[in-house]
Amino acid sequence: MVAEIDLFGEQTRHEPFVESGASAPSRLSVLAGAIGVAALVGAAVFVVDWGTETTDDEDALVEEEASEVPDSEPAGVQSVDVGAAEEVLVERGGRLVWDSGTELGAGWPLPIVEYQDSLYLFAQSAGPWEASGQSDLAAWRSFDGQQWESLGAVSAIRGHVRAVAASPAGLVMVGTGENQEPMAWTSTDAVSWDGAQLPGGDRTPGLVPDGVVATGDLIVISATEAWSNVYQRVNEAVAEYTGLDIDSGEVGFGWSGSTVSLFGPLGLRLLEVSAEELGLSEDDFVALNGPSGPPESAVWSSTDGGESWTVAELDGLFVQGLSVGQNGDILATGFGAGRPGLYVSTDGQVWEPQGSTFLRSARVWNERLVAVRDDETGGLVTSTDGVEWQPVPVTDLLSGGFEWHISEIAAGPSGIAVIAEGFNESFEPQSRTATLLKDGYSLTARGQSRLELKRDGITLLSTTLHTPNVSQDFVLDMEQATVTFVDNTTGEAYVTFTFGELRALEAEIFGGSDSDWHQQVLVSVDSVTWSIQARLEGSRISALHLSDDAVLAVAMLSGTESDAAGDVPTIVVRRAELPTP
């Protein structure tokens, strides 16, 4: 017999469940359309064949007003057939209407946390993908979610914050310090912070704290693999070797073993270089290629509010997300020994499995669990015991023609809120062609596969994109950031294109428009009737927070300030009243 922890009451005992036979869980592929159309560059002119016609329904979706829900969205009750599992019937309620919002400032926001009857929002100057370097941290406070006051810069924290949590005992942030060491910072007033380096660095190399939960004096932190540190070293070495600005997106690189391939616009393989030539070690590439086994993670816990920390013995458990159960237990989604599911702990050190379903996140609501499946569906599910899960097909209430998945979930006593992201199913770059005209030559990109150069209707060369070897059809000038197409027999130069011109051609093929990607928020107080937001233009919602009578959305507008890392978005907090039960 294996002792399992009752998620909502006393401990019970169940027979151990049978191995599912699953290996590592599939990761949800988050689709995001590249928004915008490239501008004309120099003397180049574009001719674009999109390959498909826009339907009237698609036009209606593009032209809809911000206050409207698309007419193409089906109404009424929707359900999904999941075989033996009993589905939850859902239906559309009213519209979720946001206020105009409060603009806070520029930064990359963390989720809102509630502490001592106040709401806190923290944001940093560096994006969450940044592997190293200093990130300035700013803080705001609100008593009602509508009026926000700035608390200024959090100067006591020197490093890069990845996550934040709150309990009645205080606030806690986790991330990395100035030297990439794993760190935790605690505070009782959001102004003064005490930092502590997490122990066991020799047992957790390359792992970055990126999840935290707190309940009373118990704090639990999770960390996952951060090969981005190695990636950054390779990135910098390639940039130094070529003289090209890797961070700007001018070029990219891939690797096989210890050989780096440099890719230019349209996936043109421009250069191959060894680790030795880049001044990197073989160990860097061993780390970059990743371990042969499943990904690794680490968990730390503190039972005294962050005064001392203990690193857990996970025995192969990979922790993907953390949350607090209704009775104060800690819930972790992840997998161990090939077994996916929900894991439960009372102290952050000993973890007991519950069920065998791939889950990406889990929250507690009304003595039930709600979670997002970590598979290709990215669907919402609910459970009373963490073992048997019922699908809640909320995305069936959204507009057709989009492939929807749940990207974020928030839950509390007042209800459930989710962010659904959808990508236009008719968006097919492989069916598109685009032509760049310059100096009497025409360069045509055909979908994701071929590139053709013509003059006076005569084909001069036809090359395959993403070729396995460096092509002899063009010559790279790294100093000028240009590509000259040549006769691969005589070496005769045809025409020269700048990286900017080729990037613009690439955007015509691979870039979507704002009608190809869509984001909606759905809110329910009973998991059956769901209110759907009015469409928000020009912003992306990154996190949700539920209060007793409202849902708050942390949105990012297009960047208005710039730093060394690129555009920094403007943060806006919007509020919408919860529907009446």
C-alpha positions as a printed Julia matrix, in Angstrom:
581×3 Matrix{Float64}:
   0.0    0.0     0.0
   1.15   3.54   -0.76
   0.04   6.46    1.4
  -1.52   9.21   -0.65
  -2.5   12.6     0.62
  -6.12  13.64    0.36
  -6.09  16.91   -1.55
  -8.98  18.38    0.38
  -9.09  16.63    3.75
  -7.5   13.86    5.82
  -4.97  11.32    4.57
  -6.35   8.22    2.85
  -4.72   5.1     1.48
  -4.97   3.75   -2.05
  -3.44   0.95   -4.02
  -0.49   2.14   -6.12
  -1.6    2.8    -9.67
  -0.26   0.81  -12.61
   2.59   2.21  -14.71
   1.19   4.02  -17.72
   4.09   3.0   -19.93
   4.53   6.63  -21.0
   7.96   8.08  -21.45
   8.77  11.78  -21.23
   5.68  13.96  -21.67
   5.1   15.77  -24.9
   5.47  19.53  -24.54
   2.72  21.83  -25.69
   3.81  23.68  -28.79
   2.74  27.27  -28.31
   1.97  28.83  -31.65
   2.39  32.57  -32.01
   2.07  34.46  -35.26
   4.72  36.95  -36.19
   2.73  40.16  -36.39
   3.29  42.81  -38.98
   4.42  43.09  -42.57
   7.98  43.99  -43.41
   8.64  47.4   -44.88
  10.23  47.92  -48.27
  13.99  47.99  -48.04
  16.17  50.06  -50.35
  15.25  49.63  -53.98
  13.72  46.2   -53.47
  10.09  45.64  -54.47
   7.9   42.76  -53.29
   5.32  40.73  -55.19
   3.41  38.39  -52.88
   1.22  35.39  -53.68
  -0.47  34.3   -50.48
  -1.58  31.04  -52.02
  -5.03  31.11  -50.41
  -7.99  33.45  -50.61
  -9.38  35.23  -47.59
 -12.92  34.17  -46.78
 -15.7   36.47  -45.72
 -15.58  34.97  -42.22
 -11.87  35.74  -41.94
 -12.47  39.32  -43.08
 -15.15  39.66  -40.42
 -12.77  38.42  -37.75
 -10.09  40.92  -38.78
 -12.46  43.87  -38.94
 -14.44  43.21  -35.76
 -14.62  46.02  -33.22
 -12.93  45.64  -29.85
 -16.28  45.41  -28.11
 -17.55  42.51  -30.23
 -17.23  38.76  -30.0
 -16.81  37.28  -33.52
 -20.11  36.32  -35.11
 -18.54  33.08  -36.3
 -18.24  31.8   -32.73
 -20.79  29.06  -32.08
 -23.26  29.64  -29.29
 -24.99  27.31  -26.9
 -23.87  24.2   -25.08
 -20.71  22.45  -26.26
 -19.15  19.16  -25.19
 -16.39  16.84  -26.28
 -16.26  13.07  -26.66
 -13.35  11.73  -24.61
 -14.2    8.07  -24.59
 -14.79   6.7   -21.12
 -14.24  10.04  -19.37
 -17.34  11.99  -18.49
 -17.25  15.4   -20.08
 -18.28  18.66  -18.44
 -20.94  20.51  -20.41
 -20.18  24.17  -20.95
 -22.18  27.06  -22.32
 -21.56  30.67  -23.19
 -22.54  33.36  -20.76
 -22.27  37.12  -21.14
 -19.38  39.21  -22.35
 -16.44  39.97  -20.14
 -15.82  43.71  -20.5
 -12.5   45.23  -19.49
 -12.08  48.77  -18.22
  -9.66  51.11  -19.98
  -6.86  49.95  -17.71
  -4.11  51.56  -15.68
  -0.77  52.08  -17.38
   2.07  51.36  -14.95
   5.29  51.7   -16.9
   7.72  49.68  -19.0
   8.97  46.22  -18.11
   8.41  42.49  -18.21
   5.76  41.78  -15.56
   5.52  38.95  -13.06
   2.03  37.76  -11.99
   0.09  39.81   -9.43
   0.3   38.55   -5.84
  -1.91  39.42   -2.86
  -0.38  40.2     0.52
  -1.88  41.86    3.62
  -4.98  43.17    1.82
  -2.86  44.7    -0.96
  -2.02  43.65   -4.49
   1.58  43.79   -5.69
   2.99  43.71   -9.18
   6.7   43.47   -9.95
   8.37  43.93  -13.32
  11.94  43.73  -14.54
  13.79  45.42  -17.34
  15.17  42.22  -18.92
  12.98  39.67  -20.66
  12.35  36.25  -19.08
  14.53  34.56  -21.73
  17.64  36.51  -20.74
  20.23  34.04  -19.49
  22.47  36.38  -17.56
  23.11  39.96  -16.61
  21.5   42.44  -14.27
  17.78  43.16  -14.48
  16.34  46.21  -12.73
  13.2   45.47  -10.73
  10.27  47.85  -10.12
   7.21  47.44   -7.88
   3.62  48.74   -7.74
   0.89  48.36   -5.11
  -2.9   48.57   -5.25
  -5.68  48.24   -2.7
  -8.5   47.68   -5.19
  -6.91  46.58   -8.48
  -7.85  49.89  -10.12
  -5.58  52.52   -8.6
  -1.89  51.61   -8.54
   0.97  53.43   -6.81
   4.61  53.03   -7.71
   6.94  51.77   -4.99
   9.95  52.58   -7.13
  12.94  50.39   -7.85
  13.68  47.33   -5.72
  17.37  48.09   -5.38
  18.04  45.37   -2.8
  17.6   42.64   -5.39
  20.58  42.3    -7.69
  20.01  39.59  -10.24
  17.23  38.19  -12.36
  13.86  37.35  -10.76
  11.88  34.47  -12.3
   8.89  34.05   -9.97
   7.11  35.58   -6.98
   4.69  34.3    -4.34
   2.99  35.53   -1.18
   1.61  34.08    2.05
   0.43  35.72    5.28
   4.06  35.46    6.46
   5.5   37.56    3.65
   6.62  37.84    0.04
   9.24  35.68   -1.65
  11.01  36.0    -5.0
  13.31  33.49   -6.66
  15.8   33.62   -9.49
  19.52  34.02   -9.99
  22.01  36.42   -8.46
  24.64  38.52  -10.12
  26.89  35.48  -10.63
  24.07  33.15  -11.75
  23.82  31.54   -8.3
  20.33  30.29   -7.28
  18.74  32.86   -4.97
  15.65  33.51   -2.84
  14.64  36.93   -1.51
  12.03  37.48    1.23
  10.24  40.58    2.48
   7.45  41.59    4.83
   6.8   45.01    3.27
   7.79  44.72   -0.43
  10.44  47.4     0.14
  13.18  45.78    2.25
  14.4   42.4     1.01
  16.69  39.75    2.51
  18.53  37.51    0.05
  19.84  33.99    0.55
  21.78  31.75   -1.79
  20.08  28.38   -2.08
  22.25  25.44   -0.98
  23.33  22.38   -2.93
  24.82  24.16   -5.92
  27.08  21.16   -6.58
  23.99  18.94   -6.84
  21.99  21.36   -8.97
  24.4   22.73  -11.64
  22.81  24.69  -14.43
  19.37  24.76  -12.76
  17.6   28.09  -12.37
  14.84  28.68   -9.78
  11.71  29.54  -11.78
   8.78  28.52   -9.56
   7.76  29.29   -5.98
   4.77  28.86   -3.67
   4.3   29.87   -0.05
   1.82  28.95    2.66
   2.46  30.18    6.18
   6.15  29.71    6.97
   6.51  26.94    4.36
   8.12  28.03    1.12
   8.81  25.63   -1.75
  10.95  26.54   -4.77
  11.39  24.59   -7.99
  14.13  24.93  -10.6
  14.47  23.53  -14.08
  17.32  23.1   -16.52
  18.78  26.35  -17.79
  20.96  25.46  -20.73
  20.29  29.05  -21.82
  23.46  30.0   -19.92
  25.51  27.81  -22.26
  23.45  28.99  -25.21
  24.35  32.57  -24.32
  28.06  31.74  -24.26
  27.83  30.18  -27.71
  25.76  33.13  -28.88
  28.4   35.59  -27.76
  31.23  33.51  -29.27
  29.47  33.34  -32.65
  28.83  37.09  -32.57
  32.49  37.79  -31.81
  33.68  35.42  -34.54
  31.39  36.78  -37.27
  31.05  40.4   -36.2
  27.29  40.08  -36.73
  24.64  41.07  -34.2
  23.14  37.74  -33.17
  20.73  39.32  -30.64
  19.16  41.53  -33.31
  17.99  38.51  -35.27
  20.22  39.25  -38.28
  21.51  35.71  -38.14
  20.89  32.62  -36.08
  22.8   29.47  -35.36
  22.26  25.78  -34.85
  24.62  23.02  -33.83
  25.35  19.38  -34.41
  27.86  17.84  -32.06
  30.51  20.52  -31.66
  29.97  22.16  -35.07
  28.01  25.38  -35.29
  26.1   26.33  -38.44
  25.32  29.98  -39.02
  21.96  30.67  -40.66
  21.0   33.88  -42.39
  17.66  35.14  -43.65
  15.35  32.54  -45.2
  17.3   29.79  -43.46
  20.31  30.11  -45.77
  23.17  28.14  -44.27
  26.0   30.65  -44.49
  28.86  29.21  -42.49
  30.03  26.21  -40.49
  32.56  26.6   -37.7
  33.98  24.29  -35.04
  33.93  24.74  -31.28
  37.71  25.15  -31.35
  37.49  28.01  -33.85
  34.91  29.7   -31.63
  37.12  29.34  -28.58
  34.59  27.1   -26.82
  35.1   23.8   -25.04
  33.61  20.44  -25.9
  31.87  20.55  -22.51
  29.86  23.56  -23.65
  28.45  21.55  -26.51
  27.79  18.51  -24.37
  25.65  20.78  -22.18
  24.1   22.48  -25.2
  23.07  19.17  -26.74
  21.38  18.32  -23.46
  21.43  15.19  -21.32
  20.58  11.82  -22.8
  17.9   11.26  -20.2
  14.84  13.3   -19.18
  15.22  16.93  -18.1
  16.3   17.65  -14.57
  14.83  19.78  -11.84
  15.48  20.7    -8.23
  13.28  21.6    -5.26
  14.17  23.56   -2.14
  11.96  24.09    0.89
  12.01  26.27    3.98
   9.84  25.83    7.04
  10.94  29.04    8.76
   9.96  31.67    6.22
  13.24  31.58    4.3
  15.7   31.67    7.19
  17.11  28.26    6.19
  16.73  26.02    3.14
  16.89  22.3     2.38
  17.32  20.79   -1.06
  15.05  17.79   -1.68
  16.01  14.3    -2.86
  13.75  14.0    -5.9
  14.75  10.51   -7.08
  14.18  11.36  -10.73
  11.05  13.48  -10.26
  10.87  16.38  -12.7
   8.78  19.24  -11.26
   7.1   21.34  -13.92
   4.83  23.63  -11.88
   3.9   24.37   -8.27
   0.7   25.44   -6.54
  -0.88  25.36   -3.07
  -3.67  22.9    -2.31
  -6.81  23.8    -0.44
  -5.58  22.24    2.81
  -2.12  23.81    2.56
  -0.36  20.9     0.86
   1.98  21.67   -2.02
   0.96  20.42   -5.47
   3.49  19.8    -8.23
   2.82  18.86  -11.83
   5.54  16.84  -13.48
   6.69  13.3   -14.01
   9.01  10.79  -12.44
  10.32   7.4   -13.54
   8.28   7.71  -16.74
   5.1    8.41  -14.76
   3.37  11.75  -15.37
   0.84  13.33  -13.1
   0.21  15.35   -9.99
   2.49  15.05   -6.97
   1.63  16.16   -3.43
   3.85  17.1    -0.5
   3.33  18.45    2.98
   6.9   19.73    3.36
   8.45  20.05   -0.12
  10.79  17.14    0.62
   8.68  13.98    0.24
   6.4   13.77   -2.8
   3.55  11.31   -3.36
   2.07  10.7    -6.84
  -1.61  11.22   -7.65
  -2.81   9.83  -10.98
  -0.98   9.59  -14.3
  -2.13  12.44  -16.53
   0.22  14.84  -18.29
  -0.44  18.21  -16.65
   1.24  21.56  -17.15
  -0.33  23.47  -14.25
  -2.93  22.85  -11.55
  -5.0   25.13   -9.33
  -7.57  24.6    -6.57
 -11.12  25.87   -6.94
 -14.24  25.05   -4.9
 -12.81  21.79   -3.52
 -11.83  20.73   -7.03
  -8.64  20.85   -9.05
  -8.49  22.57  -12.41
  -5.49  22.06  -14.65
  -4.17  22.33  -18.19
  -3.21  19.16  -20.02
   0.39  19.09  -21.2
  -0.27  17.6   -24.61
  -1.21  18.72  -28.1
  -4.72  19.69  -26.97
  -3.66  22.08  -24.21
  -7.16  21.64  -22.84
  -8.71  22.48  -19.48
  -9.51  19.56  -17.16
 -10.98  19.22  -13.67
 -10.74  16.59  -10.92
 -11.9   15.89   -7.38
  -9.0   13.6    -6.48
  -6.1   14.36   -8.86
  -6.42  10.89  -10.38
  -9.46  10.99  -12.65
  -9.75  14.1   -14.83
 -12.73  15.42  -16.78
 -12.24  17.69  -19.8
 -13.86  21.11  -19.71
 -14.08  22.03  -23.43
 -14.13  25.81  -23.02
 -12.26  26.4   -26.28
 -15.25  24.93  -28.15
 -17.03  28.17  -27.28
 -14.52  30.22  -29.29
 -14.4   31.08  -32.96
 -13.93  28.34  -35.51
 -10.99  28.27  -37.89
  -8.53  28.67  -35.0
  -6.5   26.04  -33.22
  -7.0   26.92  -29.55
  -5.1   25.94  -26.42
  -5.08  27.17  -22.82
  -1.89  29.05  -22.02
  -2.61  30.37  -18.5
  -5.02  29.54  -15.71
  -6.06  31.32  -12.51
  -8.46  30.03   -9.88
  -9.77  31.1    -6.51
 -12.88  30.97   -4.34
 -14.65  33.33   -6.75
 -14.14  31.31   -9.93
 -11.85  30.2   -12.74
 -10.19  32.33  -15.42
  -8.15  31.1   -18.37
  -6.23  32.62  -21.25
  -6.89  30.86  -24.55
  -4.57  31.41  -27.5
  -5.52  30.5   -31.03
  -3.69  30.33  -34.32
  -5.41  30.54  -37.68
  -5.6   27.0   -39.02
  -5.54  28.3   -42.6
  -2.13  29.98  -42.1
   0.17  27.85  -44.31
   3.56  29.39  -45.13
   4.4   26.43  -47.37
   1.7   27.54  -49.81
   2.97  31.11  -50.1
   5.41  32.64  -52.56
   7.01  36.06  -52.45
   9.31  37.75  -54.94
  11.96  40.4   -54.4
  12.84  42.55  -57.45
  16.19  44.29  -57.64
  18.49  45.51  -60.46
  16.62  43.47  -63.09
  16.73  40.26  -61.03
  13.84  38.5   -59.32
  14.44  36.41  -56.21
  11.47  34.17  -55.39
  10.97  32.27  -52.16
   8.56  29.36  -52.52
   7.14  28.48  -49.15
   9.59  26.89  -46.77
  11.6   24.95  -49.32
  13.06  26.67  -52.39
  14.68  29.92  -53.5
  14.93  30.84  -57.2
  16.87  33.63  -58.91
  15.81  34.76  -62.41
  16.7   37.44  -64.93
  14.59  38.15  -68.02
  12.52  35.07  -67.21
  15.55  32.77  -67.26
  16.29  30.76  -64.11
  19.88  31.4   -63.05
  19.85  29.25  -59.93
  17.47  27.29  -57.78
  18.58  26.34  -54.3
  16.99  24.46  -51.44
  16.57  26.28  -48.16
  18.07  24.77  -45.0
  20.57  22.81  -47.11
  22.72  20.31  -45.18
  25.94  21.87  -46.49
  27.06  25.43  -47.01
  25.74  26.44  -50.44
  28.05  27.41  -53.3
  25.29  29.55  -54.83
  26.04  32.62  -52.76
  28.88  34.42  -51.01
  28.55  35.89  -47.52
  30.12  39.22  -46.62
  29.97  39.28  -42.83
  31.39  42.78  -42.55
  28.74  44.29  -44.85
  26.0   41.8   -43.85
  25.19  40.99  -47.47
  24.67  37.89  -49.58
  25.81  37.87  -53.22
  24.32  35.19  -55.46
  26.84  33.71  -57.9
  27.11  31.21  -60.73
  28.25  28.07  -58.91
  30.29  27.0   -61.97
  32.05  30.19  -63.09
  31.82  32.22  -59.9
  30.22  35.11  -61.8
  28.43  37.47  -59.4
  24.77  38.09  -60.17
  23.19  40.39  -57.58
  23.77  41.37  -53.97
  21.06  41.57  -51.32
  21.39  42.98  -47.82
  20.27  40.95  -44.82
  17.52  43.51  -44.34
  16.12  42.88  -47.82
  16.21  39.12  -47.35
  14.64  39.39  -43.89
  11.79  41.39  -45.38
  11.26  38.68  -48.02
  11.27  36.1   -45.26
   8.63  38.05  -43.35
   6.33  37.95  -46.38
   6.48  34.16  -46.34
   6.55  33.3   -42.66
   5.02  36.36  -41.04
   1.4   36.24  -40.04
  -0.92  39.15  -39.36
  -2.91  40.1   -36.32
  -5.77  38.03  -37.77
  -3.62  34.86  -37.66
  -3.16  34.93  -33.87
  -5.88  35.56  -31.35
  -6.11  35.66  -27.56
  -9.24  35.48  -25.41
  -9.97  35.34  -21.7
 -12.79  33.16  -20.41
 -14.16  33.37  -16.86
 -16.62  31.17  -14.99
 -17.94  31.09  -11.43
 -19.32  27.54  -11.78
 -17.16  25.87  -14.53
 -20.27  25.56  -16.72
 -21.24  29.05  -17.9
 -18.32  31.03  -19.29
 -18.1   34.74  -20.01
 -15.8   35.65  -22.89
 -13.82  38.86  -23.14
 -14.27  41.5   -25.77
 -11.32  41.43  -28.12
  -8.35  43.57  -27.03
  -6.32  45.16  -29.8
  -2.61  45.94  -29.57
  -1.87  44.07  -26.36
  -1.0   40.63  -25.07
  -2.25  39.37  -21.7
   0.49  37.62  -19.75
  -1.23  36.77  -16.44
  -4.6   36.82  -14.65
  -5.56  37.39  -11.02
  -8.94  36.68   -9.41
 -10.35  38.75   -6.56
 -13.72  38.38   -4.84
 -15.63  40.32   -7.48
 -13.32  40.89  -10.43
 -10.64  39.45  -12.67
  -7.46  41.43  -13.34
  -5.42  41.03  -16.51
  -1.77  42.0   -16.74
  -1.33  43.11  -20.35
   1.74  44.12  -22.33
   1.46  46.76  -25.02
   3.94  47.05  -27.87
   7.33  48.32  -26.71
   7.65  52.05  -26.13
  11.08  52.05  -24.55
  14.25  50.31  -25.63
  17.3   48.97  -23.87
  20.2   46.71  -24.79
  17.86  43.71  -24.85
  15.46  45.33  -27.31
  11.93  46.62  -26.99
  10.44  46.68  -23.51
   6.63  46.51  -23.38
   4.38  48.91  -21.52
   2.45  47.24  -18.68
  -1.28  47.86  -18.34
  -3.54  46.31  -15.69
  -7.17  45.89  -16.79
 -10.14  44.94  -14.61
 -13.44  43.24  -15.42
 -16.37  42.45  -13.14
 -17.0   38.76  -12.52
 -20.31  37.43  -13.82
 -23.13  37.03  -11.32
 -23.6   33.39  -10.24
